[in-house]
Amino acid sequence: MKIKFLANRPWLNDSTKTNPSPSVKSIPDWYMNSSRYLKNHEGEEVIGPDGGKVPSWKACPAIYDILGTGYVLKTPCDITFYYSNNVLDVKTHPRYADFVHKRSEMPDFMQPEGYRKEHFAWWPDWGIKTPDGYSVLWSQPFNRFDLPFLNTTGIVDNDKVSLPGTVPFFIRDGWEGTIPQGTPYLQLLPFKRDDWEKEYEYPDEQVMYNNNVENSAKFRVPSGGVYLNKVWSRRKYL
């Protein structure tokens, strides 16, 4: 399948450094620099009862998978948020004066705790065109709790509409500073629209127990990596 990014600024071209790219190329440094094994307060790797190293959260392939899934849009310039008379405002490069703009409060919208009530909105440089039957999840970059902003999340049927719309976001309360050029500000996950129907299954207690024992024996091994090596399916985003 192919996703098409449509430039929404006349000066964008193939050499633009902040063009949309696969999310896997924007894995944050805090993830890359973390240890795959649990360490104690002295920085030494913890040894488990079986004599093996104890895997840390980084050993979970699901976290890496979501960080590297889909595509990211990146800030085209430095974006500075500052307070003036106790009011939060924003400054960008003149060429991108409309890339970020302040919006009035959204009545009755659930206010995210720890973020300011007034909010801003991105106006992306790029539209998206997907094949027939495919939509796109527009989201906060997944697990990027280090970012000082929080996007609202939405789904767009980008096979039917390709021009970019505005995406509201909130700024962490008390934060001011500069979001550097090239920071991922949106993560995009294309997916096929399907109709789903649920059903329930109620195994008896012994079957539940047997299933859990079998699952532990299969996946809870000292070396780890069973899910990654035997279950996980690689997805390519080029």
HELIX and SHEET records of a PDB file:
HELIX    1   1 SER A   23  SER A   26  5                                   4    
HELIX    2   2 ASP A   29  MET A   32  1                                   4    
HELIX    3   3 TRP A   57  ALA A   59  5                                   3    
HELIX    4   4 PRO A   61  LEU A   67  1                                   7    
HELIX    5   5 PRO A   94  TYR A   96  5                                   3    
HELIX    6   6 GLU A  205  PHE A  219  1                                  15    
HELIX    7   7 VAL A  226  VAL A  226  1                                   1    
HELIX    8   8 TYR A  227  VAL A  231  3                                   5    
SHEET    1   A 2 LYS A   4  ALA A   7  0                                        
SHEET    2   A 2 TRP A 126  LYS A 129 -1                                        
SHEET    1   B 5 SER A  21  PRO A  22  0                                        
SHEET    2   B 5 TYR A  71  LYS A  74 -1                                        
SHEET    3   B 5 PRO A 184  LYS A 192 -1                                        
SHEET    4   B 5 TYR A 134  SER A 139 -1                                        
SHEET    5   B 5 GLY A 154  VAL A 156 -1                                        
SHEET    1   C 3 VAL A  87  LYS A  91  0                                        
SHEET    2   C 3 ILE A  79  SER A  84 -1                                        
SHEET    3   C 3 GLY A 177  ILE A 179 -1                                        
SHEET    1   D 4 VAL A 100  ARG A 103  0                                        
SHEET    2   D 4 HIS A 119  TRP A 122 -1                                        
SHEET    3   D 4 VAL A 167  ILE A 171 -1                                        
SHEET    4   D 4 PHE A 149  ASN A 151 -1                                        
END                                                                             
